[in-house]
Every structure is written in C-alpha cells, then in structure tokens.
Amino acid sequence: MKVAISIPDDIFQAVDRLARLGKTSRSSIFVRAVREHLKRLENKDLLTRLDEAWAEPLTDDEQDALRMGQELTWEALDEEPHES
C-alpha cells in the first residue's frame, strides 16, 4: 500500500543515505523502523501488565506453592552429584 507522509528533511536525507549504502529501498527502511517501534511498544505494554500482576500480593496458597517449589528445588540440588 502506498502512503504519503511528511517527514523532516534531515530524516529523509539520513534514510536516503542509509538506503543507498545498504542497497535497499527507503520504504524498506521505514517499514523496518515502524516494525521495531511497534515491537518495543508491545514489549512495554507486556512489561506494564507483568508489573501490575506482580504488584498484587501473593495469596496464602500462592505463597505456600512458592515455598514448596523452592524446597523441592533445594532438595533436588542436594541430591545431584557435585563436581569438585
């Protein structure tokens, strides 16, 4: 799809130079830049949702399960042969 956009001259010149050096099109550079920006926004949104989820205190059941998992991990580590 073709889209007409306005960009500052310095950005156009930098992208044009990059396209020539990389033997690619300006369009592909813009598409790549937008994809990377969208991915960063998606990652930022995911981190925000994770932060919100972890901000809530663990329930008693969750704390018990966490402790049990930690104990099982330590027990499994103690049973593995240790290298000297």
Secondary structure as UniProt FT lines:
FT   HELIX           9..22
FT   HELIX           26..55
FT   HELIX           60..79
//
